[in-house]
Amino acid sequence: MKFPEFIIAGFGRAGTSALLLNLGQHPDIQIALGSGTEIRFWTNPLPFIEKNLDVYKERFNGGVCGEKTPGYILRPHILKTIHEYIPNVKIILCLRNPVDRALSHFELHRRWGRVPKDEEFDFNKHRLVINDGVYINYIRTCLLPSIPKENVYFHIMEWAKKDFVGSISKVYKFLEVEPYSTDIEHNILSSQKNTEQAYMSLFKNNSNYYIWSQKYHKEVSEKEKNKMYKYFKPWNQKLFDFLGYEIRDWSKRSLTNVQYES
């Protein structure tokens, strides 16, 4: 029984489940699951946290342990509390082209019934799903006041898609576990994805990997995508300045007949 060594704290719709499930394949990494893949323990009020610390810690045993809750990055008090209880915790943040991430978030809201199924994406109307992609704001206001930069790893979704083995190897190095290589299969039945039992069956089984969802958004107009690229450009540059490198995959691409993965 112990606290986790690492937490995937953000960002939602940026490949956090894919990363978690694949980290769980490593024989020295133990993953704790809650509702689906998320624990959400530190989102609770402080009295609940204090009362249930042992219940939380019972989820973690063995080697290098971790959990995933993308919402942790969205509130400064959450990471402050985590740091107070786990001062050496390592934080992983998954980043994705914020335009793609916003459209994926919007599609999720549509599937959940939060917006009508026939409603089209509108830049001015759906700012909530857009603002979660202003990563540098959350890094500055929620993360860095509590977590030192050297304890944070930034996992870029587009780079992982191009070279997942190389990308996850860097995460292993960050977590200080031995290198681990295996074959990766890209397709798991989507009907299995949302059950905890199915998630559990994926771990420690080299033939089963869940990498990327293959569902697609309805086409978004070029006008709306242009608005988003223009909006995110200065925020992305501030992020690149902070990271010390540019993520060229986030540059404006051809917008004709582009499909965005959910």
C-alpha positions in Angstrom: 0.0 0.0 0.0 1.5 3.3 -1.1 1.0 6.5 -3.1 1.6 6.3 -6.8 4.9 7.3 -8.3 3.3 9.0 -11.3 0.0 10.5 -12.4 -1.3 11.3 -15.9 -2.9 14.5 -14.9 -4.0 15.9 -18.3 -5.1 16.8 -20.9 -8.4 15.2 -21.8 -8.9 14.0 -25.4 -5.1 13.9 -26.0 -4.3 10.2 -25.8 -4.2 9.7 -22.1 -6.0 6.4 -22.2 -3.8 5.1 -25.0 -0.7 6.0 -23.0 -2.0 4.5 -19.8 -3.0 1.2 -21.3 0.3 0.8 -23.0 2.3 1.7 -19.9 0.3 -1.0 -18.2 1.9 -3.5 -20.5 5.3 -2.9 -18.9 6.0 -5.7 -16.4 7.4 -3.3 -13.8 4.5 -0.8 -14.0 1.3 -1.2 -12.2 -1.8 0.8 -13.2 -4.8 1.6 -10.9 -8.2 1.9 -12.5 -11.3 3.6 -11.3 -14.4 4.4 -13.4 -13.1 3.2 -16.8 -9.5 4.4 -16.7 -9.9 7.3 -14.3 -9.5 7.4 -10.5 -10.6 11.0 -9.9 -9.7 10.7 -6.2 -8.0 14.1 -5.9 -11.0 15.9 -7.3 -12.9 15.2 -4.1 -13.2 17.7 -1.1 -10.3 17.6 1.3 -12.2 16.0 4.2 -13.1 13.1 1.8 -9.5 12.8 0.7 -8.2 12.8 4.3 -10.7 10.1 5.3 -10.0 7.8 2.4 -6.3 8.1 1.9 -5.8 4.4 2.9 -8.5 3.3 0.5 -6.7 5.2 -2.3 -3.3 3.8 -1.4 -4.6 0.3 -1.4 -4.9 0.6 -5.1 -1.1 0.8 -5.5 1.4 -2.0 -4.8 4.3 -3.6 -6.5 6.6 -1.7 -8.8 6.2 1.7 -10.3 2.5 2.6 -9.8 0.4 5.2 -11.6 -3.1 6.5 -12.3 -4.8 8.7 -14.8 -7.3 11.5 -14.3 -7.0 14.3 -17.0 -9.1 16.7 -14.9 -6.4 17.1 -12.3 -4.7 19.7 -14.5 -7.7 22.0 -14.6 -7.8 23.1 -11.0 -4.7 24.6 -9.1 -5.9 23.3 -5.7 -5.8 19.7 -7.0 -2.2 19.6 -7.9 -1.3 21.6 -4.8 -3.0 18.9 -2.7 -1.3 16.1 -4.6 2.1 17.7 -4.1 1.4 18.1 -0.4 0.8 14.4 0.0 3.1 13.1 -2.7 5.9 15.7 -2.9 8.0 13.6 -5.4 5.2 12.5 -7.7 5.9 12.6 -11.4 3.3 14.2 -13.6 2.7 13.3 -17.2 0.8 15.7 -19.5 -0.5 14.5 -22.8 -0.6 17.3 -25.4 -2.5 17.2 -28.8 -3.0 19.8 -31.5 -5.5 21.9 -29.7 -7.7 22.2 -32.8 -8.1 18.5 -33.0 -8.5 18.2 -29.3 -11.3 20.8 -29.3 -13.2 18.9 -32.0 -12.7 15.6 -30.2 -14.0 17.2 -27.0 -17.0 18.6 -28.9 -17.7 15.2 -30.4 -17.6 13.6 -27.0 -20.2 16.2 -25.7 -22.4 15.3 -28.7 -22.2 11.6 -27.9 -23.0 12.3 -24.3 -26.1 14.3 -25.3 -24.7 17.6 -24.0 -25.3 19.1 -27.4 -27.8 18.0 -30.1 -26.5 15.3 -32.4 -27.2 17.5 -35.4 -25.5 20.6 -34.0 -22.5 21.9 -35.9 -19.4 23.1 -34.3 -19.3 26.9 -33.8 -16.2 28.7 -32.6 -18.1 31.4 -30.8 -20.7 29.1 -29.2 -18.5 26.2 -28.1 -15.7 28.1 -26.3 -15.7 25.7 -23.3 -14.2 22.9 -25.3 -11.7 25.3 -27.0 -10.3 26.8 -23.9 -9.1 23.5 -22.5 -6.6 23.5 -25.3 -4.8 26.7 -24.1 -2.3 24.4 -22.4 0.2 27.0 -21.3 -2.4 28.7 -19.1 -3.0 25.5 -17.1 0.7 24.8 -16.9 1.4 28.2 -15.5 -1.6 28.6 -13.1 -2.3 25.0 -12.0 0.9 23.0 -12.5 4.0 25.0 -11.9 3.0 26.6 -8.6 3.1 23.2 -7.0 5.0 20.7 -9.3 8.7 21.4 -10.3 9.2 21.3 -14.1 11.8 18.5 -13.8 9.0 16.3 -12.4 6.8 16.8 -15.5 6.9 14.9 -18.8 5.1 16.2 -21.9 3.8 13.4 -24.2 2.9 14.6 -27.6 0.1 12.7 -29.2 1.1 13.4 -32.8 4.7 12.2 -32.2 3.3 9.1 -30.5 1.2 8.3 -33.6 4.3 8.5 -35.8 6.5 6.4 -33.5 4.7 5.0 -30.5 7.5 2.6 -29.5 10.1 5.4 -29.5 7.7 7.8 -27.8 6.7 5.4 -25.0 10.4 4.5 -24.5 11.0 8.1 -23.4 8.2 7.8 -20.9 9.9 4.7 -19.5 13.1 6.6 -19.1 11.2 9.4 -17.3 9.7 6.9 -14.9 13.1 5.2 -14.5 12.0 1.7 -15.5 13.9 -0.6 -17.8 13.3 -0.4 -21.5 10.6 -2.7 -22.7 9.7 -3.5 -26.3 6.8 -5.5 -27.8 4.6 -5.6 -30.8 1.7 -3.2 -30.9 -1.7 -3.9 -32.4 -3.7 -0.8 -33.3 -7.2 -2.1 -33.2 -9.4 -3.3 -30.3 -13.1 -3.7 -30.6 -14.6 -0.3 -29.7 -17.4 -2.2 -27.9 -14.9 -3.4 -25.3 -13.3 0.0 -24.7 -15.7 1.4 -22.1 -15.8 -1.4 -19.5 -13.4 -1.8 -16.7 -13.2 -5.6 -17.2 -12.1 -5.0 -20.8 -9.4 -2.5 -19.7 -8.1 -5.0 -17.2 -7.9 -7.7 -19.8 -5.6 -5.5 -21.9 -2.9 -5.3 -19.3 0.0 -7.7 -19.3 -1.2 -9.2 -22.5 1.1 -8.5 -25.4 -1.4 -9.3 -28.0 -3.9 -6.6 -26.9 -3.4 -2.9 -27.2 -5.8 0.0 -27.4 -4.0 2.8 -29.2 -6.3 5.2 -31.0 -10.1 5.4 -31.4 -11.1 5.2 -35.0 -14.3 7.1 -34.9 -14.5 10.4 -36.8 -16.2 13.7 -36.4 -18.7 15.1 -38.8 -16.9 17.5 -41.2 -16.2 20.9 -39.6 -16.3 24.0 -41.9 -13.0 25.5 -43.1 -14.1 28.8 -41.7 -14.5 27.4 -38.1 -11.1 25.5 -38.4 -9.4 28.7 -39.6 -10.8 30.6 -36.5 -9.4 28.0 -34.2 -5.9 27.9 -35.8 -5.8 31.7 -35.6 -6.9 31.6 -32.0 -4.5 29.0 -30.9 -1.4 30.3 -32.8 -0.2 32.8 -30.1 -1.0 30.4 -27.3 0.9 27.6 -29.0 3.9 29.8 -29.4 3.9 30.6 -25.7 3.8 26.9 -25.0 6.7 26.2 -27.5 8.7 29.0 -25.8 8.1 27.3 -22.4 9.0 23.8 -23.7 12.0 25.0 -25.6 10.9 23.3 -28.9 8.3 23.7 -31.5 5.6 21.1 -32.3 5.5 21.5 -36.1 2.7 18.9 -36.4 0.4 21.6 -34.9 0.9 24.0 -37.8 -2.0 24.9 -40.0 -2.5 22.1 -42.5 -4.6 21.7 -45.6 -8.2 22.1 -44.4 -9.9 20.4 -47.4 -11.8 17.2 -46.5 -9.8 16.7 -43.3 -11.2 14.2 -40.8 -10.4 14.4 -37.2 -10.2 11.4 -34.9 -12.2 11.4 -31.7 
